Structure formats: structure tokens, C-alpha cells
Amino acid sequence: MSDNKEPKEKEYMKASKESLKHPPDQKEGLQEPRTTGYKPLQIGIVIFAILVIIVVIIGISNGMWGLFN
């Protein structure tokens, strides 16, 4: 009786090992989000914000707007 189980188990193990080698065509579960390509725009906004902060600091330190008169 145990002779009948062993070939089935071996076939099952062989099939499961083969399925591990090939990923499924349709992914299940969470997938990576699609990127929209806004990376250069984000970098531009960061650079603009840094430049604005630098101009404001220089303006305040030099009395450009007359805040400390």
C-alpha cells in the first residue's frame, strides 16, 4: 500500500519544483505601483524651494525688505 503513495508523492514534488522555476503569468497580491515619470518635476520643485529659501535668508540678513529698521 505504501508503494502506491510514493510515486504520487514524487510526481507531486516534481510538479511543485517545476512550478517554482517559472513565475506565474498573472501576479497575485500586491504589485508595484506604476510610476508616472514625475521624477524630474519633483527635483525641479525641490531646487526651486531651496533657491527661494536662500533668497529669503539673504534678503533678511542684508535688510533688503527693511524688516529691522
QUIMOLIN-V617887 format. One record per residue. N is the residue number from 1. RES is the residue in three letters. PSI is psi in whole degrees, -180 to 180 (* if undefined). NEAR is the number of other C-alpha atoms within 10 Angstrom. Layout:
N_RES_PSI_NEAR / N_RES_PSI_NEAR
//
This chain:
1_MET_-35_5 / 2_SER_-21_6 / 3_ASP_-31_7 / 4_ASN_-32_8 / 5_LYS_-37_9 / 6_GLU_-47_11 / 7_PRO_-36_11 / 8_LYS_-41_11 / 9_GLU_-40_11 / 10_LYS_-40_11 / 11_GLU_-41_11 / 12_TYR_-45_12 / 13_MET_-40_12 / 14_LYS_-43_11 / 15_ALA_-40_11 / 16_SER_-35_11 / 17_LYS_-38_11 / 18_GLU_-37_11 / 19_SER_-26_11 / 20_LEU_-27_9 / 21_LYS_-34_8 / 22_HIS_121_8 / 23_PRO_152_9 / 24_PRO_151_9 / 25_ASP_-43_6 / 26_GLN_121_6 / 27_LYS_144_8 / 28_GLU_150_7 / 29_GLY_-154_5 / 30_LEU_141_6 / 31_GLN_158_7 / 32_GLU_139_5 / 33_PRO_151_6 / 34_ARG_134_6 / 35_THR_148_7 / 36_THR_-5_6 / 37_GLY_26_8 / 38_TYR_11_9 / 39_LYS_-48_9 / 40_PRO_-35_9 / 41_LEU_-41_10 / 42_GLN_-41_11 / 43_ILE_-41_11 / 44_GLY_-41_12 / 45_ILE_-41_11 / 46_VAL_-45_12 / 47_ILE_-42_12 / 48_PHE_-44_12 / 49_ALA_-41_12 / 50_ILE_-42_12 / 51_LEU_-41_12 / 52_VAL_-42_12 / 53_ILE_-42_12 / 54_ILE_-44_11 / 55_VAL_-42_12 / 56_VAL_-44_14 / 57_ILE_-45_12 / 58_ILE_-40_12 / 59_GLY_-42_14 / 60_ILE_-41_13 / 61_SER_-29_12 / 62_ASN_-3_12 / 63_GLY_31_12 / 64_MET_-33_11 / 65_TRP_6_11 / 66_GLY_34_9 / 67_LEU_-26_10 / 68_PHE_31_9 / 69_ASN_*_5
//
